[in-house]
C-alpha cells in the first residue's frame, strides 16, 4: 500500500523542511554543475540547454533579487559564456 510510505503523523513539518532545504541546495548549485548534470542525463542541443540554464539562473537570481538589483542581461551573458566554454571543451 502507498500509505505505508506516507510521512508519519507529526513529522510532516520536518519532511517539508527537509524538502525545502534540499531545494535550496539544488538552487544554489552553480550553473556549470547544473549544465554538467543536464548533459550527463542525455545529449541536449545548445538551445535546449540554454533554455534550461536560463530558467535555473533566473530562479536562482530571483531569490537573491530581494537583496540587490540584478541585471537580466548579466544572467544571459553568464549562461552564454558557459555554453561557449562547454562547446570549446
Secondary structure, DSSP 8 states (H G I E B T S, - for coil): -GGGGS--TT-HHHHHHHHHHHHHHHHHS-HHHHHHHHHHHS---HHHHHHHHHHHHHHHHHHHTTTS---HHHHHHHHHHHHHHHHH-
